[in-house]
Amino acid sequence: MTRKTWFKMSISVLLTAVLILLSACGSAGNNASGKQKSLDFLWFSDGKEGEVIKEIIKEYEQSNSNVKINLIEVGFKDIQTKLKTMLSGGKPPALSRVTDTGSFANQAVDLTPYVQNAEQFQDQFIDSLKPYYVMDNKLVAAPMDVTANGLIYNKTLFDKAGVKVPTSPDEVWTWDEYIAALKQVMDKGGARYGMVWDVTPHRWSTLLYQNGGSILTEDGSAAAINSEAGIRSMEMFKQLHQEGIMPESVWLGGENPNNLFRSGTVAAHWAGNWMISNYKDITDFEWGVTYMPKGTQRSSVPGGKFLMAFKGSGQEEEAAKFIEYLTSKEVNSQYNQESLFMSPRKDSSTLNYEFGKEMFEVFSDELKNSSPLAANDWSRQTLISKISTDLKNHIMDVLSDKATPQDALDQMAKQINEAIGSQ
């Protein structure tokens, strides 16, 4: 080997070594420390979505080898306490699934700098959800799935009574038409009761918004529940019980409305869209979903689950990137379709569910036609949590003749204003 040949080979080896070193540095540059980032993800499940998210996490980790998602599963009733403990202890998770965005907004990462365009990011989602995740012009969270109140009915009883339900938004009943239909199903269809209604102020408030009312003023500075619309809503709710259309055993006796509907003796159940999955095993009768009646307007009440990243985790950027991935059209549609949930994305209102596709579409339409005051009220979760039990108790006082609608709601308004003043 000549000295010239040896020199060329040495230079070649040296260049190869340099290229390998540069490549290694470049790989480490994708992750500042060159080490795998571990993200704690606090999670609860209502149904099968826990298994769905685990598969999505696997797919994400395969495409992002520098990230490991550590799913911490707790029960829904424990999520608030667990999250508060982690935050107060100075060891926040990178992100969490939450329902109460308001209570944790101050500890949340503002996602605005991490998304390409904050306005376009918000525009992807149903407008009525905005108050839940945009606070003080900050993106404190992102919607993962959405819930709505709606009307599930016993098709077998309605058919027996010869009552046809609305099949399009153009055919929505007025409240008078709806009550007449329920009475006919009771008289001719053999229903013991016309309807049952979940014992929650959230579900009751659907009637309030349909009558043009709200719990709070638009700016949230004062109570509005004792308005004419509020009084009218309370009177209607009492009338439904007085006329035997609704059983007193649910609101005043604690009887489970789900069990009553399952018995096949109730014409309709005002419930959340999650009951579609709950009722899928019913075989004793046919059931379906139709449009709720309207008062001065149509309305449901939006809610849902959100993803929130937390300051101080050391993984803020990676958590924001993962949240953007989970809320993207393809991944979010997959998650909600397989979990039998509703997507918060405007472009995913119609999904190819394995069960109940048409039913979910009705719930989705209810959301599109909901009063913005509904989200404005219920997104103020710190305040709502302070007054919700009082509102339920006042409703029960009216039903049990302990208070008139006017007196009950005047007292409720006073309590709301006191709660606002103490914030």
C-alpha positions in Angstrom: 0.0 0.0 0.0 1.5 3.4 -1.0 1.7 6.3 1.4 -0.8 8.1 -0.9 -3.3 5.3 -0.8 -3.0 5.0 3.0 -3.6 8.7 3.4 -6.8 8.6 1.3 -8.1 5.7 3.3 -7.3 7.5 6.5 -9.2 10.6 5.4 -12.2 8.4 4.3 -12.3 6.7 7.7 -12.1 10.0 9.5 -14.9 11.5 7.4 -17.1 8.5 8.1 -16.5 8.8 11.8 -17.3 12.5 11.7 -20.6 11.8 9.8 -21.6 9.2 12.4 -20.9 11.6 15.2 -22.9 14.3 13.6 -25.8 12.0 13.0 -25.8 10.9 16.6 -25.7 14.5 17.7 -28.6 15.2 15.4 -30.7 12.4 16.9 -30.0 13.7 20.4 -31.1 17.1 19.2 -34.6 15.8 18.8 -34.6 15.2 22.5 -32.4 17.7 24.4 -31.0 15.1 26.8 -31.0 12.3 24.3 -33.1 10.3 26.8 -36.6 9.1 26.5 -39.2 11.5 28.0 -41.8 9.9 30.3 -45.2 11.6 30.5 -47.5 10.8 33.4 -51.1 10.8 32.1 -53.8 10.8 34.7 -56.9 9.0 33.4 -60.3 7.7 34.4 -62.8 5.6 32.4 -66.6 5.6 32.1 -66.7 2.5 29.8 -64.4 0.9 27.2 -62.5 4.1 26.4 -59.6 3.0 28.7 -58.8 0.1 26.3 -59.1 2.4 23.3 -56.7 5.0 24.7 -54.1 2.3 25.4 -54.0 1.3 21.8 -53.8 4.9 20.7 -50.9 5.4 23.1 -49.1 2.4 21.6 -49.4 3.9 18.1 -48.1 7.2 19.3 -45.1 5.7 21.0 -44.2 3.7 17.9 -44.0 7.0 15.9 -42.4 8.9 18.8 -39.7 6.7 20.2 -38.4 9.5 22.4 -41.7 9.6 24.4 -43.1 7.1 26.9 -46.7 7.6 28.1 -47.3 6.4 31.6 -51.1 6.0 32.0 -52.2 6.3 35.6 -55.7 5.0 35.9 -58.0 6.1 38.8 -61.8 5.9 39.3 -63.8 8.9 38.3 -64.8 9.7 41.9 -61.1 9.9 42.8 -59.8 12.0 39.8 -60.3 15.4 41.5 -58.6 14.4 44.7 -55.7 12.6 43.0 -55.0 15.5 40.7 -55.2 18.1 43.6 -52.8 15.9 45.7 -50.3 15.7 42.8 -50.5 19.4 42.1 -50.2 20.5 45.8 -47.3 18.1 46.3 -45.3 19.7 43.6 -45.4 16.6 41.3 -48.0 17.4 38.7 -48.7 14.9 35.9 -47.7 15.9 32.4 -51.4 15.8 31.5 -54.8 14.6 32.7 -58.3 13.8 31.5 -60.6 16.2 33.3 -64.3 17.2 33.5 -63.7 20.3 35.7 -61.5 22.6 33.7 -62.3 25.6 35.9 -60.8 24.3 39.1 -57.4 23.6 37.5 -57.2 26.5 35.0 -54.5 28.3 37.0 -52.2 25.3 37.0 -52.8 24.5 33.4 -50.3 25.0 30.6 -51.5 27.6 28.1 -51.5 25.6 24.9 -51.5 28.7 22.7 -47.7 28.8 22.0 -47.7 25.1 21.2 -50.3 25.0 18.5 -49.8 26.5 15.0 -52.7 28.8 15.2 -54.9 29.2 18.3 -57.9 30.5 16.5 -57.9 27.7 13.9 -57.4 25.2 16.7 -60.5 26.5 18.5 -62.5 26.5 15.2 -62.1 22.8 14.9 -64.5 22.2 17.9 -68.2 22.8 18.5 -68.6 26.5 19.4 -70.7 25.8 22.5 -67.7 24.1 24.2 -65.4 27.2 24.0 -66.2 28.5 27.5 -65.0 25.2 29.0 -61.4 25.4 27.6 -60.7 29.0 26.7 -60.3 31.1 29.8 -58.8 34.6 29.9 -57.9 34.2 26.3 -55.8 31.1 27.1 -56.1 27.6 25.8 -56.2 25.9 29.2 -57.4 22.6 27.8 -58.6 20.8 24.7 -61.9 18.8 24.2 -61.6 15.1 23.9 -65.2 14.1 23.8 -68.5 15.9 24.2 -71.8 15.0 26.0 -75.3 16.2 25.5 -78.7 15.8 27.1 -81.4 14.2 25.0 -84.5 12.2 24.7 -84.5 8.4 24.6 -87.9 6.8 24.0 -89.5 3.3 24.1 -90.3 2.7 20.5 -92.5 -0.3 21.3 -94.9 1.7 23.5 -95.0 4.6 21.0 -95.8 2.3 18.1 -98.5 0.5 20.2 -100.1 3.9 20.9 -99.8 5.0 17.2 -97.6 8.0 18.1 -95.0 9.0 15.5 -91.9 10.8 16.9 -90.1 13.6 15.0 -87.6 12.2 12.5 -86.0 15.5 11.5 -85.3 18.9 13.2 -88.1 20.4 11.1 -90.6 18.2 13.0 -89.6 19.0 16.5 -92.5 19.1 18.9 -93.5 22.0 21.0 -93.8 21.2 24.7 -97.6 21.1 24.5 -97.4 18.6 21.6 -94.8 16.5 23.4 -96.9 16.3 26.6 -100.0 15.3 24.5 -97.9 12.6 22.8 -96.8 11.2 26.2 -100.4 11.2 27.5 -101.4 9.2 24.4 -98.7 6.7 25.0 -99.9 6.3 28.5 -103.5 6.0 27.5 -103.2 3.8 24.4 -99.7 2.3 24.7 -99.9 1.1 28.2 -97.1 3.2 29.6 -97.2 3.6 33.4 -95.4 6.9 33.1 -94.7 9.3 30.3 -91.1 10.0 31.2 -88.3 9.9 33.8 -85.7 12.5 34.3 -82.3 12.1 35.9 -82.0 13.7 39.4 -79.4 16.3 38.5 -79.7 20.1 38.1 -77.7 19.7 34.9 -80.4 17.6 33.3 -83.2 19.8 34.8 -81.6 22.9 33.3 -82.3 21.6 29.8 -85.9 22.8 30.4 -84.6 26.2 31.6 -82.6 26.9 28.4 -85.5 25.7 26.2 -87.7 28.3 27.9 -85.0 31.0 27.2 -83.7 31.2 30.7 -80.3 30.7 32.4 -78.8 30.2 35.8 -76.5 33.2 35.5 -76.4 36.5 33.6 -74.2 36.3 30.4 -71.2 37.9 32.1 -71.6 35.6 35.1 -71.8 38.5 37.5 -75.3 37.7 39.0 -78.0 35.1 39.2 -80.7 35.0 36.5 -82.4 31.8 37.5 -85.4 33.6 39.1 -86.4 35.2 35.9 -89.8 34.6 34.3 -88.3 31.8 32.2 -86.9 30.2 35.4 -90.3 30.3 37.2 -92.0 28.9 34.1 -89.6 26.0 33.9 -90.1 25.2 37.6 -93.9 25.3 37.2 -93.7 23.0 34.2 -91.5 20.5 36.0 -94.0 20.4 38.9 -96.9 20.1 36.6 -95.3 17.0 35.0 -95.3 15.4 38.4 -98.7 16.5 39.4 -100.3 15.1 36.3 -98.6 11.7 36.9 -96.5 12.0 33.7 -93.4 11.7 35.8 -93.2 9.5 38.9 -92.4 11.3 42.2 -90.4 8.2 43.2 -87.4 9.3 41.2 -86.8 12.9 42.4 -88.4 12.5 45.8 -87.8 8.8 46.5 -84.5 8.0 45.0 -85.7 5.4 42.5 -83.3 4.8 39.7 -84.7 6.2 36.4 -82.5 3.8 34.3 -84.2 0.8 36.0 -87.6 2.3 35.4 -86.9 2.8 31.7 -85.4 -0.7 31.4 -88.6 -2.1 32.9 -90.4 -1.2 29.7 -93.1 0.8 31.5 -91.9 4.3 30.8 -92.3 6.1 27.5 -89.2 8.3 27.6 -86.0 9.0 29.5 -84.3 12.4 29.5 -80.7 11.4 29.8 -77.2 11.9 28.5 -75.9 10.4 25.3 -73.8 7.9 27.3 -77.0 6.0 27.9 -76.9 4.8 24.3 -74.1 2.5 25.2 -75.7 1.6 28.6 -79.0 0.6 27.0 -77.6 -1.4 24.0 -78.2 -4.6 25.8 -82.0 -4.1 26.1 -83.8 -6.8 24.2 -87.3 -6.8 25.8 -88.5 -3.8 23.7 -87.3 -1.5 20.9 -86.0 1.9 21.8 -84.5 4.8 20.1 -83.6 8.5 20.3 -85.7 11.4 19.0 -85.5 15.2 19.2 -86.4 17.0 22.5 -89.3 19.4 22.4 -88.7 23.1 22.3 -90.1 26.0 24.3 -89.1 29.4 23.0 -86.1 27.7 21.5 -84.3 24.3 21.2 -81.5 23.5 23.6 -79.5 20.8 25.1 -76.7 21.3 27.7 -73.1 20.6 26.5 -70.5 19.0 28.6 -67.6 16.6 28.1 -64.1 15.5 28.9 -61.0 17.6 28.3 -57.3 17.1 28.1 -55.2 19.4 30.3 -51.4 19.8 30.5 -49.8 21.1 33.8 -47.1 23.6 34.6 -44.0 22.3 36.4 -44.1 18.8 35.0 -41.0 19.4 32.9 -42.8 17.8 30.0 -44.9 20.8 28.9 -44.0 20.8 25.2 -44.3 17.0 24.9 -47.7 17.0 26.7 -49.0 19.8 24.4 -47.8 17.8 21.3 -49.6 14.7 22.5 -52.8 16.6 23.2 -52.7 18.0 19.7 -52.3 14.5 18.4 -55.2 13.1 20.5 -57.5 15.9 19.3 -56.6 15.6 15.6 -59.4 14.5 13.2 -58.2 11.0 12.5 -57.2 10.1 16.1 -60.1 11.8 17.8 -62.6 10.2 15.4 -61.1 6.8 16.1 -61.2 7.3 19.8 -64.8 8.4 20.0 -66.1 6.0 17.4 -64.6 3.0 19.2 -65.6 4.3 22.7 -69.2 5.1 21.6 -68.7 8.7 22.5 -69.4 11.9 20.6 -66.6 13.9 19.0 -66.2 17.6 19.9 -64.9 18.2 16.4 -67.2 19.9 13.9 -65.9 17.6 11.1 -66.6 14.4 13.1 -70.2 14.9 14.0 -71.0 11.8 11.9 -69.0 8.7 12.8 -69.4 5.1 11.7 -70.4 3.7 15.1 -70.8 -0.1 15.5 -74.0 0.7 17.4 -76.5 3.7 17.5 -75.1 5.8 14.6 -78.4 7.5 13.9 -79.0 8.1 17.6 -75.7 9.9 18.1 -76.5 12.1 15.1 -79.7 13.3 16.9 -77.7 14.1 20.0 -75.2 15.9 17.9 -78.0 18.0 16.3 -79.3 18.9 19.8 -75.8 20.3 20.6 -75.7 22.4 17.4 -79.0 24.0 18.4 -78.2 24.7 22.0 -78.4 28.0 23.8 -74.9 29.5 24.3 -76.1 30.3 27.8 -76.0 26.6 28.7 -72.2 26.4 28.2 -71.8 29.8 29.7 -73.4 28.6 33.0 -72.0 25.1 33.3 -68.4 26.0 32.2 -68.1 28.0 35.4 -67.5 24.8 37.3 -66.0 26.3 40.4 -69.1 28.3 41.0 -71.5 25.6 39.8 -70.0 23.1 42.3 -70.9 25.4 45.1 -74.6 25.8 44.1 -75.5 22.6 42.4 -76.7 20.7 45.5 -78.7 23.8 46.7 -80.5 23.9 43.3 -81.4 20.2 43.5 -82.8 20.7 46.9 -84.9 23.7 45.9 -86.3 21.7 43.0 -87.2 19.0 45.4 -88.8 21.5 47.8 -91.1 22.7 45.0 -92.1 19.1 44.1 -92.9 18.3 47.7 -94.9 21.6 48.2 -92.4 23.0 50.7 -91.9 26.1 48.5 -93.5 27.8 45.5 -91.4 28.1 42.3 -91.1 31.8 42.9 -89.9 31.5 46.5 -87.6 28.6 45.8 -85.8 30.4 42.9 -85.6 33.7 44.7 -83.8 31.9 47.5 -81.6 30.1 45.0 -80.8 33.5 43.3 -79.7 34.8 46.7 -77.4 31.8 47.3 -75.9 32.2 43.9 -75.2 35.8 44.4 -73.6 35.1 47.7 -71.4 32.4 46.1 -70.4 34.8 43.4 -69.5 37.4 46.0 -67.3 35.0 47.9 -65.1 34.0 44.9 
